[in-house]
Amino acid sequence: MFDPVSLVRVVAIGIIFAGIEYRYVNRREAGWTKETEGFQEKPVFWVISPYHLYLLLPLFIAASFTLPITAWAWNAFTLAVVEDIAYFAWRGKGVAKGEWTTTLFGSFSVGGVEIPVWWPLDLLIAAFLFWLPF
């Protein structure tokens, strides 16, 4: 069941959190810690850092809440993509090969624009969950 109010909330939170992440969380992008290289934190698993696991995931789950459970999941998947796209909009530069968001599943180019593979995958999963009635 589609809940337009929760979608508006998810989009707003994604845009706001992306701005906070760009300005305050990811100081390397802002040029404040250019002398460091690679990941700032050791990944908990795969390429997922403690920041993603202990802050971002719970925040996205709480911000996406709505019933039924499939709509909640739909909101969470949508929020992840909206937040990542908004981050690059706040930054003023598109995604480049080798950035963290492209390390998940890689990326592909469309007309000179780099698109992480997980963006369309997340949106396909979200669309599938949108149509489930639970």
C-alpha positions as a Markdown table, in Angstrom:
| # | Residue | x | y | z |
|---|---|---|---|---|
| 1 | Met | 0.0 | 0.0 | 0.0 |
| 2 | Phe | 1.4 | 3.3 | -1.1 |
| 3 | Asp | 1.6 | 6.0 | 1.6 |
| 4 | Pro | 2.3 | 9.4 | -0.1 |
| 5 | Val | 3.0 | 11.1 | 3.3 |
| 6 | Ser | 5.7 | 8.6 | 4.1 |
| 7 | Leu | 7.3 | 9.1 | 0.6 |
| 8 | Val | 7.4 | 12.8 | 1.1 |
| 9 | Arg | 9.0 | 12.3 | 4.6 |
| 10 | Val | 11.6 | 9.8 | 3.1 |
| 11 | Val | 12.5 | 12.2 | 0.3 |
| 12 | Ala | 12.9 | 15.2 | 2.6 |
| 13 | Ile | 14.9 | 13.2 | 5.1 |
| 14 | Gly | 17.1 | 11.8 | 2.3 |
| 15 | Ile | 17.9 | 15.3 | 1.0 |
| 16 | Ile | 18.4 | 16.8 | 4.5 |
| 17 | Phe | 20.6 | 14.0 | 5.7 |
| 18 | Ala | 22.7 | 14.1 | 2.5 |
| 19 | Gly | 23.4 | 17.7 | 3.2 |
| 20 | Ile | 24.4 | 17.0 | 6.8 |
| 21 | Glu | 26.6 | 14.1 | 5.6 |
| 22 | Tyr | 28.3 | 16.2 | 3.0 |
| 23 | Arg | 28.9 | 19.2 | 5.2 |
| 24 | Tyr | 29.6 | 17.6 | 8.6 |
| 25 | Val | 30.1 | 13.8 | 8.4 |
| 26 | Asn | 32.3 | 13.4 | 5.3 |
| 27 | Arg | 34.8 | 16.1 | 6.0 |
| 28 | Arg | 37.2 | 14.5 | 3.5 |
| 29 | Glu | 35.0 | 15.6 | 0.6 |
| 30 | Ala | 34.9 | 19.1 | 1.9 |
| 31 | Gly | 38.7 | 19.2 | 1.8 |
| 32 | Trp | 39.2 | 19.3 | 5.5 |
| 33 | Thr | 41.3 | 16.1 | 5.7 |
| 34 | Lys | 42.8 | 15.7 | 2.3 |
| 35 | Glu | 46.0 | 14.2 | 3.7 |
| 36 | Thr | 44.3 | 10.9 | 4.5 |
| 37 | Glu | 43.9 | 8.1 | 1.9 |
| 38 | Gly | 41.4 | 5.3 | 1.6 |
| 39 | Phe | 38.7 | 4.4 | 4.0 |
| 40 | Gln | 38.5 | 6.4 | 7.2 |
| 41 | Glu | 37.3 | 3.3 | 9.2 |
| 42 | Lys | 37.9 | -0.4 | 8.9 |
| 43 | Pro | 34.8 | -2.0 | 7.4 |
| 44 | Val | 32.7 | -4.2 | 9.6 |
| 45 | Phe | 32.1 | -6.5 | 6.7 |
| 46 | Trp | 32.5 | -6.1 | 2.9 |
| 47 | Val | 32.7 | -2.3 | 2.3 |
| 48 | Ile | 30.2 | -1.5 | 5.1 |
| 49 | Ser | 31.7 | 0.7 | 7.8 |
| 50 | Pro | 30.6 | 1.2 | 11.4 |
| 51 | Tyr | 29.0 | 4.5 | 10.3 |
| 52 | His | 26.8 | 2.7 | 7.8 |
| 53 | Leu | 25.9 | -0.2 | 10.1 |
| 54 | Tyr | 25.3 | 1.7 | 13.4 |
| 55 | Leu | 24.1 | 5.1 | 12.3 |
| 56 | Leu | 22.8 | 5.1 | 8.7 |
| 57 | Leu | 20.9 | 1.8 | 8.7 |
| 58 | Pro | 19.0 | 2.4 | 12.0 |
| 59 | Leu | 18.3 | 6.0 | 10.9 |
| 60 | Phe | 16.9 | 4.8 | 7.5 |
| 61 | Ile | 14.8 | 2.1 | 9.2 |
| 62 | Ala | 13.3 | 4.5 | 11.6 |
| 63 | Ala | 12.7 | 7.3 | 9.1 |
| 64 | Ser | 11.1 | 4.9 | 6.6 |
| 65 | Phe | 8.5 | 3.5 | 9.1 |
| 66 | Thr | 5.0 | 3.0 | 7.7 |
| 67 | Leu | 2.7 | 0.0 | 7.5 |
| 68 | Pro | 2.5 | -2.5 | 5.8 |
| 69 | Ile | 6.0 | -3.9 | 6.2 |
| 70 | Thr | 6.5 | -4.0 | 2.4 |
| 71 | Ala | 5.8 | -0.3 | 2.2 |
| 72 | Trp | 8.3 | 0.2 | 5.0 |
| 73 | Ala | 10.9 | -1.7 | 3.1 |
| 74 | Trp | 10.0 | 0.2 | -0.1 |
| 75 | Asn | 10.6 | 3.4 | 1.8 |
| 76 | Ala | 14.0 | 2.2 | 3.1 |
| 77 | Phe | 15.3 | 1.2 | -0.3 |
| 78 | Thr | 14.0 | 4.5 | -1.8 |
| 79 | Leu | 15.6 | 6.5 | 1.0 |
| 80 | Ala | 19.0 | 4.9 | 0.4 |
| 81 | Val | 19.0 | 5.9 | -3.3 |
| 82 | Val | 17.5 | 9.4 | -2.7 |
| 83 | Glu | 20.1 | 10.1 | 0.0 |
| 84 | Asp | 23.0 | 9.0 | -2.2 |
| 85 | Ile | 21.8 | 11.0 | -5.2 |
| 86 | Ala | 21.2 | 14.0 | -3.0 |
| 87 | Tyr | 24.7 | 13.7 | -1.6 |
| 88 | Phe | 26.2 | 14.2 | -5.0 |
| 89 | Ala | 23.8 | 17.0 | -5.7 |
| 90 | Trp | 25.0 | 18.8 | -2.5 |
| 91 | Arg | 28.5 | 18.1 | -3.5 |
| 92 | Gly | 28.0 | 19.6 | -7.0 |
| 93 | Lys | 29.9 | 16.8 | -8.8 |
| 94 | Gly | 28.6 | 13.6 | -10.1 |
| 95 | Val | 29.7 | 10.1 | -9.1 |
| 96 | Ala | 33.2 | 9.2 | -10.3 |
| 97 | Lys | 34.6 | 5.7 | -10.8 |
| 98 | Gly | 36.3 | 4.4 | -7.7 |
| 99 | Glu | 34.2 | 6.4 | -5.2 |
| 100 | Trp | 32.8 | 4.5 | -2.2 |
| 101 | Thr | 29.3 | 4.2 | -3.8 |
| 102 | Thr | 30.7 | 2.5 | -6.8 |
| 103 | Thr | 32.6 | -0.1 | -4.8 |
| 104 | Leu | 29.4 | -1.9 | -3.8 |
| 105 | Phe | 28.6 | -3.5 | -7.1 |
| 106 | Gly | 30.5 | -1.3 | -9.6 |
| 107 | Ser | 29.1 | 1.3 | -11.9 |
| 108 | Phe | 28.2 | 2.0 | -15.6 |
| 109 | Ser | 28.2 | 5.1 | -17.7 |
| 110 | Val | 25.2 | 6.6 | -19.4 |
| 111 | Gly | 26.0 | 9.6 | -21.6 |
| 112 | Gly | 29.1 | 10.5 | -19.6 |
| 113 | Val | 27.3 | 10.1 | -16.2 |
| 114 | Glu | 28.6 | 7.4 | -13.9 |
| 115 | Ile | 25.7 | 5.5 | -12.2 |
| 116 | Pro | 26.4 | 3.0 | -9.4 |
| 117 | Val | 24.8 | -0.4 | -10.2 |
| 118 | Trp | 23.1 | -0.5 | -6.8 |
| 119 | Trp | 20.9 | 2.5 | -7.6 |
| 120 | Pro | 18.8 | 0.8 | -10.3 |
| 121 | Leu | 18.9 | -2.5 | -8.3 |
| 122 | Asp | 17.5 | -0.7 | -5.2 |
| 123 | Leu | 14.8 | 1.0 | -7.2 |
| 124 | Leu | 13.8 | -2.3 | -8.8 |
| 125 | Ile | 13.5 | -4.0 | -5.4 |
| 126 | Ala | 11.6 | -0.9 | -4.1 |
| 127 | Ala | 9.2 | -1.2 | -7.1 |
| 128 | Phe | 8.7 | -4.9 | -6.5 |
| 129 | Leu | 8.0 | -4.3 | -2.8 |
| 130 | Phe | 5.6 | -1.4 | -3.7 |
| 131 | Trp | 3.3 | -3.9 | -5.4 |
| 132 | Leu | 3.3 | -6.5 | -2.7 |
| 133 | Pro | 0.1 | -6.3 | -0.5 |
| 134 | Phe | 1.6 | -7.3 | 2.9 |
